[in-house]
Amino acid sequence: MTPEQRRERALKAINSRWARPTARDEQSEAAARALWRRFETQVDPDGLLPADRRQQLAEYALKAHMAEMRLARARRRGGAA
């Protein structure tokens, strides 16, 4: 297959995917679930904590992550570190 054929096949696939009415919602929901699992695994890698405690700690981990992202953005903009 030539590079041009690969490109056209990829364009067809991506446009077909995003043409589905629910594709964006499905993608964002899947991304949110994956991100949440990341924080749950970060705070309880062995899965030993009770679910409510794991959720609470994951919420703190998410908040810390978001704060770090805001701090990095401020640094890029030349704000105080």
N, C-alpha and C positions, 0 to 999 in steps of 0.2 A: 504494500500500500504506500502510495506517495505521501509526502508531507501535506500536500494540498488536500488529498482525500481524507487523511486523518483529521485535518482541521475542519473540513466540511462535516464529517461524521460527528465530531465533538460539538460543533455549533448546532447541528440538528438535535443532538441529545439534550443539550442544555436548554434550548428553546422549547423542546417538547416538554421537558420537566417543568419549566416555569409557566407553561401555558395552562397547567392544571390549576383550577380555581383555589385549591387548598394547599398548594405546594409551599407557599411562603409561611403559612401558619404551621404546617407540619415541620418545616425546617427550623423555625424559631423554637417550637416546643421541644424538638429533639435536642437542640443546642442547649436550651435551659436545663433539661434533664441531665445532660452530660456534664454541664458545669456544676450542677448541684451534687452529682455523684463524685466529682473531683474533690469537692470540699468535704464531703462525708468521708471519703477515703483518706484525705489528708489528716483529718482530726481523729479518725478511728480506723487505722489501716487493717487491723485484725478483726474488725466487726464485733468487738467485745462489749461496747457500751450499750446501755438501753437506748431504744430508738429516740425517746424524747431528749435525752442528754446529747446524743449524737447530732440531732437536729439543731439544738441550741448552740453547740460548739461550731457546727457548720455555718450557722448564721453569722457568728462572730468572725469566722474565717472569711466568709464572703464580704463582710463589712471591711475587714482589714485589706482584702484584695482591692476593693473599690477605692479605699483611701489611698492605697499605693498607686493606683492608676491616676487618681486626681493629682497626687504629688508629682508623679512623673510628667503629667501634662503641664503643671505649673512650672516645673524645671525647664521643660522645652520652650515655654513661652518667656522664660527669663525671670520668672517669679522667684520668690524667696524659697530656699531649699529647706 
